Amino acid sequence: MHQKRIILAASFAAIVGLLIPALFGGKQDIWGKFIYDYQGLIVGILAVFAAAITISQSVATDAAQERRHRQQMFLNQRRDLFAIGRLTNDLTSRLNYVANRSAEFELYLRGDAEIRWSREVRTCYLELLRSSSHLLDKLVSIGDYERGLFDAKLDTVFVRYKRQLEELMANFPDRTKDFPEFWPNSDHAPEKFDQHIREMCFGLDFESRALLAEVTRWEAEIREIYQG
């Protein structure tokens, strides 16, 4: 900007200094004769000044565009990191809870045979189904913006895990009622429970931790790229 002002001031001074003698002098006047004899040179010099002004303006415009571009990149990065952090924190707590309930449930059913379907075991099973149901709703609600930030590896594990939850929850179309049929205190298997559901419930421990590991890796890599 300072350089532009100097160029404009010099151009204005040159025009005033040459134009006035040309208008009020004459060919016999020293300034008038000088302008008349070197008019081609003068026009060339003024053209150079004009070009310098144009280049200066172009440089200033490019610099302003670069600043806007960097500002937009910074805002986009902040938005991405905020979305990633919020999603990671939410998924971490949910995945850990499902994994812990799955491991606890497997310990009950593969441990002491005398425990069988006590109220404690039923409660663990209910919490596993309930937390899996809420987690599935969360996964379904993840928008295109957040999904667009996933890399290929995370997206593959994410889709596979989501399908596993959908397969498990397909056995409970009334899951919005919060699985009330599992509360009765009995040593018999709850309604709708079978070997296939049992194995899916057991598998949620490993699969939840596998997805969590991918989410953690993905977040760390994105932050390294953006902040490194």
C-alpha positions as protocol buffer text, in pm:
chain_id: "A"
residue {
  index: 1
  type: MET
  ca { x: 0 y: 0 z: 0 }
}
residue {
  index: 2
  type: HIS
  ca { x: 286 y: 244 z: 83 }
}
residue {
  index: 3
  type: GLN
  ca { x: 457 y: 164 z: -247 }
}
residue {
  index: 4
  type: LYS
  ca { x: 132 y: 220 z: -436 }
}
residue {
  index: 5
  type: ARG
  ca { x: 93 y: 566 z: -281 }
}
residue {
  index: 6
  type: ILE
  ca { x: 447 y: 661 z: -383 }
}
residue {
  index: 7
  type: ILE
  ca { x: 384 y: 553 z: -742 }
}
residue {
  index: 8
  type: LEU
  ca { x: 54 y: 743 z: -759 }
}
residue {
  index: 9
  type: ALA
  ca { x: 214 y: 1058 z: -612 }
}
residue {
  index: 10
  type: ALA
  ca { x: 506 y: 1041 z: -856 }
}
residue {
  index: 11
  type: SER
  ca { x: 271 y: 988 z: -1150 }
}
residue {
  index: 12
  type: PHE
  ca { x: 53 y: 1280 z: -1048 }
}
residue {
  index: 13
  type: ALA
  ca { x: 357 y: 1507 z: -1002 }
}
residue {
  index: 14
  type: ALA
  ca { x: 492 y: 1407 z: -1344 }
}
residue {
  index: 15
  type: ILE
  ca { x: 160 y: 1475 z: -1514 }
}
residue {
  index: 16
  type: VAL
  ca { x: 116 y: 1813 z: -1344 }
}
residue {
  index: 17
  type: GLY
  ca { x: 478 y: 1912 z: -1405 }
}
residue {
  index: 18
  type: LEU
  ca { x: 455 y: 1832 z: -1775 }
}
residue {
  index: 19
  type: LEU
  ca { x: 98 y: 1918 z: -1856 }
}
residue {
  index: 20
  type: ILE
  ca { x: 96 y: 2276 z: -1722 }
}
residue {
  index: 21
  type: PRO
  ca { x: 400 y: 2394 z: -1925 }
}
residue {
  index: 22
  type: ALA
  ca { x: 258 y: 2224 z: -2229 }
}
residue {
  index: 23
  type: LEU
  ca { x: -73 y: 2407 z: -2191 }
}
residue {
  index: 24
  type: PHE
  ca { x: 52 y: 2751 z: -2096 }
}
residue {
  index: 25
  type: GLY
  ca { x: 394 y: 2759 z: -2256 }
}
residue {
  index: 26
  type: GLY
  ca { x: 470 y: 2695 z: -2617 }
}
residue {
  index: 27
  type: LYS
  ca { x: 720 y: 2532 z: -2843 }
}
residue {
  index: 28
  type: GLN
  ca { x: 966 y: 2817 z: -2781 }
}
residue {
  index: 29
  type: ASP
  ca { x: 936 y: 2785 z: -2404 }
}
residue {
  index: 30
  type: ILE
  ca { x: 1208 y: 2565 z: -2260 }
}
residue {
  index: 31
  type: TRP
  ca { x: 956 y: 2328 z: -2097 }
}
residue {
  index: 32
  type: GLY
  ca { x: 726 y: 2334 z: -2394 }
}
residue {
  index: 33
  type: LYS
  ca { x: 1017 y: 2262 z: -2631 }
}
residue {
  index: 34
  type: PHE
  ca { x: 1137 y: 1983 z: -2405 }
}
residue {
  index: 35
  type: ILE
  ca { x: 792 y: 1822 z: -2399 }
}
residue {
  index: 36
  type: TYR
  ca { x: 754 y: 1860 z: -2774 }
}
residue {
  index: 37
  type: ASP
  ca { x: 1096 y: 1712 z: -2848 }
}
residue {
  index: 38
  type: TYR
  ca { x: 1067 y: 1420 z: -2602 }
}
residue {
  index: 39
  type: GLN
  ca { x: 697 y: 1353 z: -2608 }
}
residue {
  index: 40
  type: GLY
  ca { x: 753 y: 988 z: -2709 }
}
residue {
  index: 41
  type: LEU
  ca { x: 987 y: 934 z: -2416 }
}
residue {
  index: 42
  type: ILE
  ca { x: 746 y: 1106 z: -2180 }
}
residue {
  index: 43
  type: VAL
  ca { x: 456 y: 889 z: -2298 }
}
residue {
  index: 44
  type: GLY
  ca { x: 673 y: 582 z: -2244 }
}
residue {
  index: 45
  type: ILE
  ca { x: 763 y: 687 z: -1892 }
}
residue {
  index: 46
  type: LEU
  ca { x: 399 y: 752 z: -1808 }
}
residue {
  index: 47
  type: ALA
  ca { x: 313 y: 410 z: -1953 }
}
residue {
  index: 48
  type: VAL
  ca { x: 572 y: 255 z: -1724 }
}
residue {
  index: 49
  type: PHE
  ca { x: 415 y: 433 z: -1427 }
}
residue {
  index: 50
  type: ALA
  ca { x: 71 y: 309 z: -1533 }
}
residue {
  index: 51
  type: ALA
  ca { x: 201 y: -48 z: -1564 }
}
residue {
  index: 52
  type: ALA
  ca { x: 364 y: -21 z: -1222 }
}
residue {
  index: 53
  type: ILE
  ca { x: 33 y: 90 z: -1072 }
}
residue {
  index: 54
  type: THR
  ca { x: -147 y: -199 z: -1240 }
}
residue {
  index: 55
  type: ILE
  ca { x: 110 y: -452 z: -1116 }
}
residue {
  index: 56
  type: SER
  ca { x: 100 y: -305 z: -767 }
}
residue {
  index: 57
  type: GLN
  ca { x: -280 y: -336 z: -762 }
}
residue {
  index: 58
  type: SER
  ca { x: -260 y: -692 z: -890 }
}
residue {
  index: 59
  type: VAL
  ca { x: -11 y: -787 z: -621 }
}
residue {
  index: 60
  type: ALA
  ca { x: -229 y: -629 z: -353 }
}
residue {
  index: 61
  type: THR
  ca { x: -537 y: -814 z: -486 }
}
residue {
  index: 62
  type: ASP
  ca { x: -350 y: -1147 z: -490 }
}
residue {
  index: 63
  type: ALA
  ca { x: -228 y: -1089 z: -136 }
}
residue {
  index: 64
  type: ALA
  ca { x: -582 y: -1012 z: -18 }
}
residue {
  index: 65
  type: GLN
  ca { x: -713 y: -1326 z: -187 }
}
residue {
  index: 66
  type: GLU
  ca { x: -438 y: -1533 z: -25 }
}
residue {
  index: 67
  type: ARG
  ca { x: -528 y: -1392 z: 316 }
}
residue {
  index: 68
  type: ARG
  ca { x: -894 y: -1475 z: 263 }
}
residue {
  index: 69
  type: HIS
  ca { x: -800 y: -1824 z: 145 }
}
residue {
  index: 70
  type: ARG
  ca { x: -586 y: -1885 z: 453 }
}
residue {
  index: 71
  type: GLN
  ca { x: -858 y: -1750 z: 680 }
}
residue {
  index: 72
  type: GLN
  ca { x: -1113 y: -1981 z: 518 }
}
residue {
  index: 73
  type: MET
  ca { x: -878 y: -2277 z: 551 }
}
residue {
  index: 74
  type: PHE
  ca { x: -828 y: -2195 z: 919 }
}
residue {
  index: 75
  type: LEU
  ca { x: -1203 y: -2171 z: 979 }
}
residue {
  index: 76
  type: ASN
  ca { x: -1260 y: -2500 z: 794 }
}
residue {
  index: 77
  type: GLN
  ca { x: -992 y: -2671 z: 998 }
}
residue {
  index: 78
  type: ARG
  ca { x: -1142 y: -2540 z: 1321 }
}
residue {
  index: 79
  type: ARG
  ca { x: -1483 y: -2664 z: 1211 }
}
residue {
  index: 80
  type: ASP
  ca { x: -1341 y: -3005 z: 1116 }
}
residue {
  index: 81
  type: LEU
  ca { x: -1149 y: -3043 z: 1441 }
}
residue {
  index: 82
  type: PHE
  ca { x: -1451 y: -2938 z: 1647 }
}
residue {
  index: 83
  type: ALA
  ca { x: -1673 y: -3192 z: 1469 }
}
residue {
  index: 84
  type: ILE
  ca { x: -1410 y: -3464 z: 1500 }
}
residue {
  index: 85
  type: GLY
  ca { x: -1352 y: -3397 z: 1869 }
}
residue {
  index: 86
  type: ARG
  ca { x: -1721 y: -3393 z: 1952 }
}
residue {
  index: 87
  type: LEU
  ca { x: -1788 y: -3713 z: 1756 }
}
residue {
  index: 88
  type: THR
  ca { x: -1485 y: -3894 z: 1899 }
}
residue {
  index: 89
  type: ASN
  ca { x: -1574 y: -3809 z: 2258 }
}
residue {
  index: 90
  type: ASP
  ca { x: -1931 y: -3927 z: 2210 }
}
residue {
  index: 91
  type: LEU
  ca { x: -1838 y: -4251 z: 2035 }
}
residue {
  index: 92
  type: THR
  ca { x: -1561 y: -4326 z: 2285 }
}
residue {
  index: 93
  type: SER
  ca { x: -1796 y: -4324 z: 2582 }
}
residue {
  index: 94
  type: ARG
  ca { x: -2068 y: -4520 z: 2400 }
}
residue {
  index: 95
  type: LEU
  ca { x: -1835 y: -4782 z: 2252 }
}
residue {
  index: 96
  type: ASN
  ca { x: -1658 y: -4835 z: 2584 }
}
residue {
  index: 97
  type: TYR
  ca { x: -1990 y: -4884 z: 2761 }
}
residue {
  index: 98
  type: VAL
  ca { x: -2116 y: -5139 z: 2506 }
}
residue {
  index: 99
  type: ALA
  ca { x: -1781 y: -5322 z: 2510 }
}
residue {
  index: 100
  type: ASN
  ca { x: -1782 y: -5342 z: 2891 }
}
residue {
  index: 101
  type: ARG
  ca { x: -2141 y: -5466 z: 2906 }
}
residue {
  index: 102
  type: SER
  ca { x: -2067 y: -5724 z: 2639 }
}
residue {
  index: 103
  type: ALA
  ca { x: -1762 y: -5853 z: 2829 }
}
residue {
  index: 104
  type: GLU
  ca { x: -1961 y: -5859 z: 3153 }
}
residue {
  index: 105
  type: PHE
  ca { x: -2248 y: -6045 z: 2991 }
}
residue {
  index: 106
  type: GLU
  ca { x: -2013 y: -6302 z: 2837 }
}
residue {
  index: 107
  type: LEU
  ca { x: -1849 y: -6353 z: 3175 }
}
residue {
  index: 108
  type: TYR
  ca { x: -2185 y: -6427 z: 3333 }
}
residue {
  index: 109
  type: LEU
  ca { x: -2296 y: -6680 z: 3073 }
}
residue {
  index: 110
  type: ARG
  ca { x: -1958 y: -6845 z: 3021 }
}
residue {
  index: 111
  type: GLY
  ca { x: -1858 y: -6836 z: 3385 }
}
residue {
  index: 112
  type: ASP
  ca { x: -2030 y: -6989 z: 3681 }
}
residue {
  index: 113
  type: ALA
  ca { x: -2316 y: -7206 z: 3553 }
}
residue {
  index: 114
  type: GLU
  ca { x: -2504 y: -7156 z: 3881 }
}
residue {
  index: 115
  type: ILE
  ca { x: -2565 y: -6787 z: 3805 }
}
residue {
  index: 116
  type: ARG
  ca { x: -2781 y: -6861 z: 3504 }
}
residue {
  index: 117
  type: TRP
  ca { x: -3046 y: -6593 z: 3435 }
}
residue {
  index: 118
  type: SER
  ca { x: -3056 y: -6414 z: 3768 }
}
residue {
  index: 119
  type: ARG
  ca { x: -3189 y: -6061 z: 3787 }
}
residue {
  index: 120
  type: GLU
  ca { x: -2830 y: -5936 z: 3781 }
}
residue {
  index: 121
  type: VAL
  ca { x: -2762 y: -6117 z: 3453 }
}
residue {
  index: 122
  type: ARG
  ca { x: -3089 y: -5995 z: 3306 }
}
residue {
  index: 123
  type: THR
  ca { x: -3003 y: -5638 z: 3404 }
}
residue {
  index: 124
  type: CYS
  ca { x: -2665 y: -5667 z: 3233 }
}
residue {
  index: 125
  type: TYR
  ca { x: -2832 y: -5807 z: 2921 }
}
residue {
  index: 126
  type: LEU
  ca { x: -3089 y: -5528 z: 2924 }
}
residue {
  index: 127
  type: GLU
  ca { x: -2818 y: -5261 z: 2957 }
}
residue {
  index: 128
  type: LEU
  ca { x: -2624 y: -5419 z: 2673 }
}
residue {
  index: 129
  type: LEU
  ca { x: -2927 y: -5412 z: 2443 }
}
residue {
  index: 130
  type: ARG
  ca { x: -3028 y: -5065 z: 2553 }
}
residue {
  index: 131
  type: SER
  ca { x: -2682 y: -4915 z: 2505 }
}
residue {
  index: 132
  type: SER
  ca { x: -2646 y: -5094 z: 2169 }
}
residue {
  index: 133
  type: SER
  ca { x: -2979 y: -4952 z: 2060 }
}
residue {
  index: 134
  type: HIS
  ca { x: -2879 y: -4597 z: 2156 }
}
residue {
  index: 135
  type: LEU
  ca { x: -2542 y: -4641 z: 1988 }
}
residue {
  index: 136
  type: LEU
  ca { x: -2708 y: -4757 z: 1667 }
}
residue {
  index: 137
  type: ASP
  ca { x: -2929 y: -4447 z: 1671 }
}
residue {
  index: 138
  type: LYS
  ca { x: -2616 y: -4236 z: 1716 }
}
residue {
  index: 139
  type: LEU
  ca { x: -2437 y: -4403 z: 1424 }
}
residue {
  index: 140
  type: VAL
  ca { x: -2740 y: -4356 z: 1200 }
}
residue {
  index: 141
  type: SER
  ca { x: -2758 y: -3988 z: 1295 }
}
residue {
  index: 142
  type: ILE
  ca { x: -2399 y: -3912 z: 1190 }
}
residue {
  index: 143
  type: GLY
  ca { x: -2432 y: -3672 z: 899 }
}
residue {
  index: 144
  type: ASP
  ca { x: -2262 y: -3654 z: 561 }
}
residue {
  index: 145
  type: TYR
  ca { x: -2025 y: -3383 z: 686 }
}
residue {
  index: 146
  type: GLU
  ca { x: -1875 y: -3602 z: 959 }
}
residue {
  index: 147
  type: ARG
  ca { x: -1880 y: -3914 z: 738 }
}
residue {
  index: 148
  type: GLY
  ca { x: -1699 y: -3715 z: 470 }
}
residue {
  index: 149
  type: LEU
  ca { x: -1406 y: -3672 z: 709 }
}
residue {
  index: 150
  type: PHE
  ca { x: -1364 y: -4048 z: 757 }
}
residue {
  index: 151
  type: ASP
  ca { x: -1077 y: -4219 z: 580 }
}
residue {
  index: 152
  type: ALA
  ca { x: -1133 y: -4546 z: 392 }
}
residue {
  index: 153
  type: LYS
  ca { x: -1021 y: -4772 z: 675 }
}
residue {
  index: 154
  type: LEU
  ca { x: -1240 y: -4611 z: 938 }
}
residue {
  index: 155
  type: ASP
  ca { x: -1538 y: -4603 z: 704 }
}
residue {
  index: 156
  type: THR
  ca { x: -1504 y: -4977 z: 634 }
}
residue {
  index: 157
  type: VAL
  ca { x: -1496 y: -5067 z: 1005 }
}
residue {
  index: 158
  type: PHE
  ca { x: -1776 y: -4818 z: 1077 }
}
residue {
  index: 159
  type: VAL
  ca { x: -2009 y: -4969 z: 814 }
}
residue {
  index: 160
  type: ARG
  ca { x: -1936 y: -5324 z: 931 }
}
residue {
  index: 161
  type: TYR
  ca { x: -2004 y: -5237 z: 1295 }
}
residue {
  index: 162
  type: LYS
  ca { x: -2323 y: -5049 z: 1211 }
}
residue {
  index: 163
  type: ARG
  ca { x: -2451 y: -5352 z: 1019 }
}
residue {
  index: 164
  type: GLN
  ca { x: -2380 y: -5576 z: 1319 }
}
residue {
  index: 165
  type: LEU
  ca { x: -2586 y: -5352 z: 1544 }
}
residue {
  index: 166
  type: GLU
  ca { x: -2864 y: -5340 z: 1285 }
}
residue {
  index: 167
  type: GLU
  ca { x: -2863 y: -5720 z: 1265 }
}
residue {
  index: 168
  type: LEU
  ca { x: -2885 y: -5751 z: 1643 }
}
residue {
  index: 169
  type: MET
  ca { x: -3155 y: -5486 z: 1677 }
}
residue {
  index: 170
  type: ALA
  ca { x: -3359 y: -5640 z: 1394 }
}
residue {
  index: 171
  type: ASN
  ca { x: -3460 y: -5903 z: 1651 }
}
residue {
  index: 172
  type: PHE
  ca { x: -3620 y: -5630 z: 1862 }
}
residue {
  index: 173
  type: PRO
  ca { x: -3853 y: -5422 z: 1645 }
}
residue {
  index: 174
  type: ASP
  ca { x: -4013 y: -5286 z: 1964 }
}
residue {
  index: 175
  type: ARG
  ca { x: -3680 y: -5163 z: 2103 }
}
residue {
  index: 176
  type: THR
  ca { x: -3820 y: -4811 z: 2138 }
}
residue {
  index: 177
  type: LYS
  ca { x: -4021 y: -4949 z: 2433 }
}
residue {
  index: 178
  type: ASP
  ca { x: -3691 y: -4994 z: 2618 }
}
residue {
  index: 179
  type: PHE
  ca { x: -3703 y: -5377 z: 2626 }
}
residue {
  index: 180
  type: PRO
  ca { x: -3943 y: -5401 z: 2922 }
}
residue {
  index: 181
  type: GLU
  ca { x: -3992 y: -5779 z: 2882 }
}
residue {
  index: 182
  type: PHE
  ca { x: -3642 y: -5851 z: 3019 }
}
residue {
  index: 183
  type: TRP
  ca { x: -3702 y: -5728 z: 3371 }
}
residue {
  index: 184
  type: PRO
  ca { x: -3886 y: -6026 z: 3526 }
}
residue {
  index: 185
  type: ASN
  ca { x: -3673 y: -6217 z: 3775 }
}
residue {
  index: 186
  type: SER
  ca { x: -3649 y: -6570 z: 3638 }
}
residue {
  index: 187
  type: ASP
  ca { x: -3379 y: -6829 z: 3572 }
}
residue {
  index: 188
  type: HIS
  ca { x: -3510 y: -6885 z: 3218 }
}
residue {
  index: 189
  type: ALA
  ca { x: -3372 y: -6713 z: 2911 }
}
residue {
  index: 190
  type: PRO
  ca { x: -3549 y: -6386 z: 2829 }
}
residue {
  index: 191
  type: GLU
  ca { x: -3795 y: -6365 z: 2545 }
}
residue {
  index: 192
  type: LYS
  ca { x: -3640 y: -6369 z: 2192 }
}
residue {
  index: 193
  type: PHE
  ca { x: -3302 y: -6482 z: 2324 }
}
residue {
  index: 194
  type: ASP
  ca { x: -3133 y: -6757 z: 2121 }
}
residue {
  index: 195
  type: GLN
  ca { x: -2784 y: -6880 z: 2036 }
}
residue {
  index: 196
  type: HIS
  ca { x: -2745 y: -6638 z: 1745 }
}
residue {
  index: 197
  type: ILE
  ca { x: -2828 y: -6338 z: 1963 }
}
residue {
  index: 198
  type: ARG
  ca { x: -2597 y: -6473 z: 2231 }
}
residue {
  index: 199
  type: GLU
  ca { x: -2300 y: -6486 z: 1994 }
}
residue {
  index: 200
  type: MET
  ca { x: -2374 y: -6138 z: 1857 }
}
residue {
  index: 201
  type: CYS
  ca { x: -2385 y: -6000 z: 2211 }
}
residue {
  index: 202
  type: PHE
  ca { x: -2053 y: -6165 z: 2294 }
}
residue {
  index: 203
  type: GLY
  ca { x: -1893 y: -6031 z: 1976 }
}
residue {
  index: 204
  type: LEU
  ca { x: -1977 y: -5671 z: 2057 }
}
residue {
  index: 205
  type: ASP
  ca { x: -1685 y: -5650 z: 2300 }
}
residue {
  index: 206
  type: PHE
  ca { x: -1420 y: -5712 z: 2034 }
}
residue {
  index: 207
  type: GLU
  ca { x: -1599 y: -5523 z: 1756 }
}
residue {
  index: 208
  type: SER
  ca { x: -1667 y: -5217 z: 1973 }
}
residue {
  index: 209
  type: ARG
  ca { x: -1304 y: -5194 z: 2073 }
}
residue {
  index: 210
  type: ALA
  ca { x: -1195 y: -5243 z: 1711 }
}
residue {
  index: 211
  type: LEU
  ca { x: -1410 y: -4948 z: 1599 }
}
residue {
  index: 212
  type: LEU
  ca { x: -1289 y: -4741 z: 1894 }
}
residue {
  index: 213
  type: ALA
  ca { x: -927 y: -4809 z: 1798 }
}
residue {
  index: 214
  type: GLU
  ca { x: -997 y: -4689 z: 1443 }
}
residue {
  index: 215
  type: VAL
  ca { x: -1175 y: -4376 z: 1565 }
}
residue {
  index: 216
  type: THR
  ca { x: -882 y: -4295 z: 1795 }
}
residue {
  index: 217
  type: ARG
  ca { x: -627 y: -4352 z: 1517 }
}
residue {
  index: 218
  type: TRP
  ca { x: -828 y: -4142 z: 1272 }
}
residue {
  index: 219
  type: GLU
  ca { x: -862 y: -3850 z: 1512 }
}
residue {
  index: 220
  type: ALA
  ca { x: -489 y: -3852 z: 1591 }
}
residue {
  index: 221
  type: GLU
  ca { x: -393 y: -3855 z: 1222 }
}
residue {
  index: 222
  type: ILE
  ca { x: -632 y: -3572 z: 1134 }
}
residue {
  index: 223
  type: ARG
  ca { x: -504 y: -3356 z: 1419 }
}
residue {
  index: 224
  type: GLU
  ca { x: -144 y: -3423 z: 1317 }
}
residue {
  index: 225
  type: ILE
  ca { x: -220 y: -3315 z: 960 }
}
residue {
  index: 226
  type: TYR
  ca { x: -411 y: -3002 z: 1059 }
}
residue {
  index: 227
  type: GLN
  ca { x: -194 y: -2891 z: 1349 }
}
residue {
  index: 228
  type: GLY
  ca { x: 144 y: -3027 z: 1237 }
}
